[in-house]
Amino acid sequence: MGILKLKNWARVATIAASLMDVIFELWASLTAKAALDWLSPLYPYRYSPYEITIYTLLFISVHAFIIWYLTRPHVRQAFEHKANASVKAQAERLRSFQV
């Protein structure tokens, strides 16, 4: 909900989560063959290396787009402008209560 309300903390958290997802996905794709060999008796379907690679590239490209978009100057400015506007509104409310 914070990202829809243009909260800057939500933009930063989304960027951080996307970076962590990319790192985890790279690690998971590199260790997938060993994990699949170990789990093969439990699962009848075996993923091919091509399927894993395609999934990894698709996953990373979506997160790369999210990171790229949220770091664009006009998007960053929209989030920061919203944050500055709320701080100014709070300051005005505090000034109106002063006698």
ZIKA-V979807 format. One line per field, one symbol per residue. ss: DSSP state (h for helix, s for strand, l for the rest). psi: psi as a letter, one per 30 degrees, with the letter a starting at -180 (. if undefined). burial: + if it has 9 or more other C-alpha atoms within 8 Angstrom, else -. Layout:
ss: ???
psi: ???
burial: ???
This chain:
ss: lllllllhhhhhhhhhhhhhhhhhhhhhhhhhhhhhhhhlllllllllhhhhhhhhhhhhhhhhhhhhhhllhhhhhhhhhhhhhhhhhhhhhhhhhll
psi: eeefghkeeeeeeeeeeeeeeeeeeeeeefgeeeeeeefeffkfkkkleeeeeeeeeeeeeeeeeeeeefgkeeeeeeeeeeeeeeeeeeeeeeeffk.
burial: --+--+++-++---+--++-++--++--+--++--+---+-----------++--+--++--++-++--+----++-+++-++----------------
